[in-house]
Amino acid sequence: MPRFCLTGTTCRSIFLVFSLLTVAHAQPSVASVPAVRTADGSPLAQDIAAAGRLRMQSQRLAKLYQQAVMGLNAAPAQQQIALAVSDADSEFGRLARYGKKSAIQRTWSRSDALWQELRAVLKKAPNAASTERVNQLADELMIHTGKLAMQIEAEAETPVGRLLDQSSRLNMLAQRLARLYLQAQGGDRSQGVLTDIEQARREFSTGLHELDTARENSSVSRENIALAKNQWIFFDSAISRMGNTGRDGKATLDVATSSERIAQVLDATSAQYVRDYAEASRAAK
């Protein structure tokens, strides 16, 4: 992105980036990630966003739980867990009717069962054993809600549905990357974790480029993606310092806080795709 304000859009993007950073530094503990809510957009697009949000929250909840175990802004992290659980409950309620669709019923039921188990474990006091179980359930939930999102997206009538699913997948990858990083900083430097960190970094970078270059993007969605690209620079920089700083507390805190900021930006991107979907659907009729 250019360093100077060559256009009005660029100026607004830079202003929003610095606004997000100002808020994050003013409240360095854990930022709230509001759910995607918009009156504009078809119910189907909102359902795709809801399923994608469940996929993201699976990894974000595991990340926040890991923070609590590490004593990294533990109290705010536990508060955010409670808010995220409530949000996930609402999203499952929204998608409950898919439990009656024969083609999707099995995926929805498995997702719901995994969520109920994860929800129960999240209520336990954070410790090594419960953290391991949270991570296991989070990964299973990530897989099944990802499949749920794809099955719902298959009903979409425009390519924007694919972009909406992809933006929410990127949000999940960012949260997964933060969780794996915190896992490593907490002492798990196994080859599996380190390999997963590099894989998630590559997938996110590739996915963000694909989203950025998609020809179906509207001008507003491109502006949101530009914000996500800026946040990714900060986030990836913090992740990359793991090998140089070991257990450096500042780098770890940077990952925790920047992952919340990127979640906010990608949530806004998904919300814009919900609106873009409505516009594309109306144009197709």
N, C-alpha and C positions, 0 to 999 in steps of 0.2 A: 504494500500500500504506500502511496506517495507520502513524503514527510511534510509536504506543504499543502495548504488548503487551496487546491486548484479549482475545486468545484464546491457548490453548496452541499452536495451529498457527502463529499469527502470531509468537509468541515463538520457536518453533523456527526459523521462516524467517529472522528477524532474526539469531538466533545463528549459523545456517549461513552467512549472507552475510558476517558479520564474521569468521567462521572462515576463509572463503575469502580474504578480504582480508588477514588476518593471515598466512596461508601465503604469499600472493603477495608481500607486502612482505618477509617473511623470506627468500624466494628470488626475487628480482626478475628473474632472468635469463629463463628459459623454464620454465614449469610443464609437467609431464608430463600427457598426456591419455590416461587409460586407456581401453582398448576396452570397448564395451558387452558385458558378460558376465553372464549370469544363468542359473541352473538352472531358473528358472520361466519358462514361456512356450513356445509351440509352435515347432517348427523353421521354419515359414513366417515367423513374426514375427521370429525371429532372422535369417532371410535378408533380410527387408526392412531390418532394422537394419544388416546387413552391407553391403548395396548402398548404403544411405544414408551409411554411414561412408566408403565409397570415394569417394563424391561429395564429402563434406566434406574428406577428406584430399587430394584433388586440389588444392584451393585452399589448404589449410593448408601443404602442402609448398611450394607456390609462395611463400607468405608467408614461411616460414622461410628459403627460399633467398634471397629478397630481403633479409631481415635479414642474412644472411651477407655478401651483396654490399656492404651498407651499413656493415658492421662493427658492427652493433647486436647486442650479445651474440652475436657470431659463433660462438664455440666451443660454447656451449650450444645454439644454433640448429642447428648441424650434428649435434650429438648427438641432438637431437630428430628431425632428418631421418632418421637411421639407425633410430630406434625406429619412426617412422611408416612407413617403407618395410617394415620387418618386419611391422608390423601389417597393412598393405595386402596383402602377400604372403599372410598368413593368411586374410584375407577373400576374396581371389580363390580360394584353395584351398577354402574353404568353399562357394563358389558355383560351383565347377567343373562340377557336374552340370548346371547350366543351359546349358552349352555343348552338351548333347545334346538339349535340348528345341527342337523345330523352330520354335516361335513366338518363342523368345528367343535362339536360337543365334547369329544374326547380331549382335545387340546385345552379347551376352557376348563374342564373339570380337573385335569391334572394341574393346571396353573393355579386354580383356586385351592386345591388340596395342599400344594406346596406353600402357597401363601399363608394358609392357616397354621401350618407347622412353623414356618419362619416367624410369623407374628408371635407365636407362643415363646419361641426361643429368645426373641428380642426383648422380652419382658424380664429375662433372667439377668442377674448381676453379671457384668462383663468379666470373663476369665478366659484362660487359654482354651479350655474344653468347649465352652459355649461359642467362642469365636470360630473355632474350626468347624463347628456344626453350622453356624451362620453362613460361613463362606461356602460350604457344600450346598446348602439349600439355596443360597443366592445364585449360584451358578446354574443349578437345575431350573430355578425359576426364570433366570435369564434366557435359557434355551427355549423353554415352553412358551413364555410370553412373546419371545421373538417369533416363534412359529405362529402364535395367535395373531400377531401384528401382520405377518405375511399373508395369512389366510383371509383376514379382513381386507387387507390392501388389494387382494386379488379381485375383490368385488368393485374396485374403483373404476371409474369410467375415463379417467384422464391420467396422463403421466405424472401429474402433480402429486398423486397419491403415492407414487414411488419415491418422490423427493421428500415427502412428509415422513415416510417410514425411514428413509435414509438419514434424515436430520435427527430423528429420535434415536436411531442406532448409534450415531456419532456421540450423542449425549451419554448413552450407556457405556460406550468405549472409554470416554473421558473419566467416568466414575469408576469403571473397572481398573483403569490405569492408575488412578489415585489410590484405590484400595490395594492393589498389588504393590505399589511403591511403599505404602505405609506398612504392609505386611513384611516387606524386605527390611525396612528400617526398624521394625519391631523385633527383628532377629531371624526371620525366615529367609535366608539367602540361598535357598535350594535352587538347583538348576532349573527346575520347572517354573518357579516364580520369576526368575530372571529372564527366562525365555518368553514367558507370557507377557512380561513388561515390554520387551522389544517388539513382540508381535502386535500388541495393542497399539504401540506408538506408530508402527508402520501402517496398520489398518486405519487408524484415525487420520494420519496424514494423507493417505491415498483417498480415503472416503471424502475428506474435506475438499480435496482438489476436484474430485468428480462432482461433488455438489456445487462447487463454485463455477464449474464450466458447463453445467447443464443448460441447454438452450431454452428449456421451459421456464427458467427463472424470471420472475418479474423484477422490475427495478428496485422495488422495496425489499424483496427477498435477497437480492444481491447485496444490498446495504447491510442487512442483518448478517449475511455470511461474511462480509468484510469485518464486522465486529468479532465474529467467531474466530476468524483468522488471526486477528490481533490478540485475542485472549489465548489462543493456542500457542503463540510465541512465548508468552509469559509462562504458561503452564508447562510447555515442553522444556523450557529453559530450567525450571525448577526440578523437573524429573531428571534431566541430564546431569544434574549436579550430584546425583547419588553416588556415583563412582569416585568422586573427588572429595566429598565431604563426610563420607561414612554416616554417622548418626547425627550429623549437624542439625540442631534444633530448628534453626531458621529455615533451612531448605525444606524440612518436613512440614513446618507450619505454612510455608509458601504453597506447597502442594495441596494441603488441606483447604486453604482459603481460595486459591486460584481455581481449584476444581469446582468450588461452589459458584464462582463468578462465571465460569464457562458454562455451567449448567443453566444459569439465568439467561445467558445470551442464546444458547441453543434452544431453550424453551421458547424464547421470543421468536426464533427462526421457525420453529414448528408451528407456532400460532399464526405466523404470516402465511405459511403454506396451507393452513386450514382455510384462510381467507382466499388465497390464490386458487385453491381447489374449487371453491364456490364460484369464483369468477370463470374458471375454465369450464366448469360444468354448465353454467348458464350460456357461455359462448358456443358450446357444442350442440345446444338444443335449437 
